[in-house]
Amino acid sequence: MSSPSTVHVQLGDRGYDIAIGPGSLKHLHPTLTSMHQSGARNAFVVVDSGVPTRFLEAIERTCEAIGLKVSTATITPTESIKTIETYQDLLTQIASTGHSRVDPVIALGGGIVGDLAGFVAASYRRGVPIIQCPTTLLSMVDASVGGKTGFNLQISNADGSPKLLKNLVGAFWQPDLVITDIDVLDSLEARYRRSGLAECIKHGCIAHGFNHPELMDWMIANLDQIIAFEPQAISELVSRNVALKASVVAADEREDTSMQGGRMLLNFGHTFGHAIETIAHLSPNKDDPSLAPLHHGEAVALGMVAACRAAESAHNLSPTVGDELVSLLDRVALPSRVPGLPSNDDLIERMGHDKKATAGSVRVIYPIQRGKCEVFADADPSHLAAGFDAIRC
C-alpha cells in the first residue's frame, strides 16, 4: 500500500491540507484531536447512503476515541434533493445536537453531500469547521477542493413547468481539511468512475494556463491503468488534479469576475453542461433511455465537446483540439453526443440562467489551443448553437 501524499492549498491562515491515498482517513485523528483540545465536543457527520458502512464506522471510532460525540445525518444524493428543503432539514438536525461554533461538520460522500454539508457549515452559527471526506472521483478532484458550497433552486417556466437551476444558492467556505481516501473508490459503480474522469480531462484541457502543461499527456500515457482503476495510477491521477486545482484556488479563491481567467476557467464545459444536465429525459446512451438523467460528469463531457465546436465557429479553433477530446472521451466511455436535445433557443435560454451569466449575457469558456482556455463574454448565440448542434444525435 502506497503512503498518502499531501497537497496544501495556499490561502494564508485559511490554508489547508488535502491528504490523498489509500488509508488516508487516519489523517482525521490529529485534526480532530486539535479541535477537541480547542473545545470541540460534537461532530456532525453528513453521509451518503451509498458509502460502505466501514468508512462511517472508522470516522465514528476516531471521534469517539478522542472524546467527540457523533451525530449522523444520512442522505441519498440526487440533484432533486439538493434543495433548500434538505438544507433546512440538515440545519434542524445539527441544531438539535447542541453543535457549537467550534464543533466540526464532516462530509462523507460525493459532491452533493459535500456541497450541502459545506453550506450547512458555512451558515450554521455563521460558520463552523468543515472536514471534507470525498468518496467519488469527481468530488475528490473537484468539488471537495476550493470551498464552493450550496444547493440548487427550482423556479417555474413561463408555462408553469418546473426548472432546476444548479448551484444558484451558496457560499465560499473553505474546509479545515480534506481527506481523500482512495480505498473508498472500490465501492463505486463504473458509471460514477467514468463521470469523475470527465473532470480530470477538463483539468487537462486548461492545464497549460496554470503551469501544469504535462497533465494531459500524463493522463493519455497512463490511460489504460487509469481506466482499470489501478490504485497507484488513481492516487497519482488525483494528486496531479488536486495540485492543479489547488494552484487555481490559491490564485483566485472566489472566482473574481474581473479576471480574464483564474478560477472561472475551471468551468470549461460547465455552462453548456449545466444547460443539459437537468433535462430529465437525456440519456448518455441513445440505445438505453433508462440511463437518464445524465450524471454531472457526462454533462460536462458533452459540454466540453460543445465548447470546442463552438470555439471552432467563434474564432477558428483548430478542429484537432475537439477531435482529440472526443477520442479521449470515447476511450473512457463518456458521451460526446446525446439524443433528445431540445431546441437551441431553449438551450441557450437555459445557459442564461447559469450563475456565471452576467447582465443577461452568457459567458463561456472556449479553448484557444490545446491545453489552454479563455473566458469569452457575451457569447454569440450562433456560436453557442453550433456547439449544441455538434453534440446532437
N, C-alpha and C positions, 0 to 999 in steps of 0.2 A: 504494500500500500504506500503510495507516494505521500509525502508530507504536504499539509496545506500551505499554500502561498498567501501572501497578504498584499493587497493594493491599498494605498492610502489616498483618500480624497482630500486634496489640499484646499481647505476652506478656513484657515486660521484656527480660532478657538472652537469652531464648529466642524472641524475636520473629523474624519472617522475612518476606521479600517474596514476592509472587506476581506474576510477570511475565506479562502477558496480551496476546495479539495475534498477528498474522501475523509469522513470523520471529523469535519471541521466544527460540528456542533459543540465540541469540547471547549471551543473558544468562548462560549457563553459564560463559563464559570467565573473567570476573573472580572468580566464586566459587571455581571450581576452581583458579585461579591462587593465590588466597589460601590455599586448603587445601594446595597444593603448597609454598608458602613456609613453611607451618607443619609440614611434614614428611610430607605425604601422598605416596605413591609409586605407589599402585594405585587403580584404580576397578573396582568390581564392578557390572556392568550386568545387571539382570533385565529382559528384554524380551518383550513379547507377540509371538508368532509371526506375528500378522496385521499388525503395524505395517510400513509400507513401509520397505524397506532403507535408503533415503536418510536417514531420521531417525536410525537407529542409526549409520550411517556418519558423520553430522555430529557426533554425540557422540564417536565414536571419534577423529575428526580433531582435535577440540578437546582431548581428553585427551592425545593423543599429541603435539600441538604444545606443550603445557605441560610434558610430561615424565612423564605418568602412564601406567603400564602398564594396559591394559584387558583384563579377563576378562568373558566374556558367558555368561549362562545364559538359555536360551530356553524359555518355557513356553507352552502353548496353554491359554488361560484358560477354565475352566468351573467351576461350583460344585463338581463332583465331584472336581476336582484341588486345590481349596483346602483341603488336608488336612495333617495332621501329617507324612505321608509326604513330600509335596512340600516342606514346610518343612525337614524333616531333610535332604532331598537338596540343597536350596539351601545349608544350613549346611555340608554336606560339601564342596560346590563352593567356597564362599568360603574355607573353612579351608585348602583345598589351594593357594590362591593366595598364602598368606602375608599376607593382609589384616591391617593393623594397626588400632589404635583410632582413628587419625586419618585413615584411608583412607575415602573415601565409597562408599556404595552409591547407585546411580542406578536408579530405577524408570521404565521406559519402557513404558507400557501403560495399560490401564483399571484399574478398581477392584480386581479380583482380583490383578493384578500389584502394584499399589501396596500393598495390604494385606499380601501375603506378603513382598514385599521390605522393607516397613516393619517387619514383625515380626522378620525376619532382622536388620535394622539395630538394632532395639531390644534384641535378646537376644544377638547375637554379641559376645563380649568385654564383655558388659554394656552395650553401646551404642556404635555408630559412627554417623557422619553419614549422613543420607539426603537425597537430592535427588529430589523427585517431578516426573516429566515426564508428566502425564496425557495420554492420547491419545483418550479418548472424552468426549463432552459430559457424561455422568453423572459421570465421575471429575473432570472439570475444575471443575464447580460444587459438588461434594460430597465425594467420597471422598478427594481429594488434600489437602484443607484440614482441619486440625484435629487431626491426629496419631493418629487411630484406626488400629490395625493388627491383624492376626490371621488366623485361619483357622476353618473350620467343624469341627464334631465330629460323628462318626457314632455313634449308640447303637442299641440294639435295643429294639423294642417288646416288649410282653408276649408277643406271639405269635412273637417271634424275627425279625420282619421289620425291615429297617434304617430308621432315621430320621435325617435330616440336620438338625443344629442350627446355624443360621447364626451365624458370628462369635462362637462361645461362648468361644473362647480368644484372648487378645490382650493388647495393652498400648497405653498412650498414649505415642507417641514422635513429637515434633514434627519436621518436616523443617527443614533448613537453608535450603532454597529450593524454590519451586515454579515450574516453567516450563510455562506453558500456551500452547503454540504452536497457534494456530487453524488453521494450514495443514494439520495432520495430520487434521483432520476431513473433508477432501475424500475420504479413503480409506474412510470409514465407510459401511456399508450403511444404507439408510433406516430399518430397524427399530432399529438401535442409536442413530441420531439421535433417533428418537421416544422411545426409552427414557430418554435424557438429559433430554428436555423434561419428563418426569414430575417430576424433582427440582426443576426450575425452577418448575413450577406449585406444588409443595409449598412452596417458599420464599414464593411469593406468598400462600399460604394462612396463613402465620404472620407475614407481614412487618409488620403493624401493631404487633405486640408488640415489635418491635426497631427502631422508628424508621425503617422503610423503607416507609411507607404507600403510596408511589407504585408499588411494584414490580409488583403485579398489573395495575394499569391500564396501565402502560407496556407490559407484555407483550401485553396484549389489543390495544392500539393498534398495535403493531408485529408482530402475529402473522403476517401474510402474508409479511413479509420474513424472519421467523424460520423459518417453515415452508419457505421457499425456500432457507434457509441462506445468505443473503447475508452476506458476510464482516463488513461493518460492523455489521450488526444482531446477528450472533452474538458478535462481540467485545464489544459493549455488553451483550448478554444475560449473557455470562459475567462481565464486570466487575461488573455490578449484583448478580448472585447471589453471587459471591465476596465482595463487600463486606458483604452481609448475613451470610453465614456467618462471616466474619472477626470481625464485631462480636459474634456469639453466642459464638464460641470464646474471644474475649478476656475476656468476662464470666463464662464458665463452662467452663473448659478441660477438666475431667474429668467432666462430666455429674454434678454434685452432686445426689444424690437427695433432699437436704433442701430443694432449691429448688423452688418451685411454678412451674416453667417452665424458663428457661435452655436449656441445650443439649438437654434431653430433648424440647423442642418440635420439634427437627429430626427427631424420629421420627414425626411425623404421617404416618399411613398405613402405617408400617412394621410395627407389631405385627400388624395384620391382614394386611399384605402378606407378612411372613415366614411366617405360618401357611400360606400357599398357594404360596409361591414354590418350595418344594422338593417339591411334589407333581408327580411326573414327567409325568403324562398331561395336565395342564392346558394348553390352547392359548388364545391371545388371540383366536382366530377360530373360532367354532363350526362354520364350514364347512370348516375346514382343520386337522384334528388333527395334521398333520405339523409344525405350527409349535411344538408342545410341546417342551420345557417353557417356562414363562413366563420372560421376561427380567426382571431386577430392576426396571426402571422400569415395566414392565407390571404387576408385582405391586404396586408402590407406588401406581400409578394406581387399581387396584381397591381397595387398602387405604384410600385416601383417600375413595373413594365410600362404602365400608362404614363408615368412621368418621363421615362426615357423616350417614348414615342412622341409625346407632346413636345419634348425638347427638340426632337428632330424637326418638327414643324416650326417651333418658335425661333430657333437660332441655328439650324442646320447641324445639330449634333450628329456626329458620325453614327450610322446605324450599328456599327460594330459594338458600341457600348451596350445597347439594348440586346443585341444578339448574344453577347457573352452572358448577360444576365439571364436571359431566357434559357440558355443552355445549362447554366448552373442551377436554376430552379428545376429544370427537368430532371437533373441528376439526383436532386434531393426530394423529388416527388412533390414539389409545390406547384400550384397552378400558375399559368401565365395567361390563361383565358378563362372566361366564365360565361355560362349560358344564362339567359333570362334577365339581362340588364334592362332597366327602364330607359326612357329617352334621355338623350344628352342634356336637354333642358332641365329635366328633373334632377339628374345627377349633379349638374353644375349648380343648381339651386341648393342642393344638399351641401355642396362644398362651401357655399356662402355662410352656412351655419357653423362651420368649423371654428373652433376657438382661436385659430390663427388668422382668421379673416379680419380685415381692418376697414372700417368705414364703408362696408358693403363690397369691398373689392376682395378678390381671392389672391392670397399669397401662396405660392407654391415653391417647392424645392426642385430645381431642374439640374441634372448633371451637365457639366460643361466639358468634361473629358473623363476618361476612365479614372475612377477613384476620387473625383472631386466634384462638388456640387456648389450651387449658389442659390440665394433667395431671389425670387422674381416677384415683385409686387404687381398688383393689378393685371393678373394674367389674362391674356386674350381668350375669350370663350371658344374661338375656333380652334385654338391650340389644345385647350382642355378637351374639346370634343374629339379631336384627333387621337388623343391619348385613350379616351374611353372606347372609341371605335376599335382601337388596336387590341383590346382585351376581350372583345365580344366573340362569342362562338355560337 
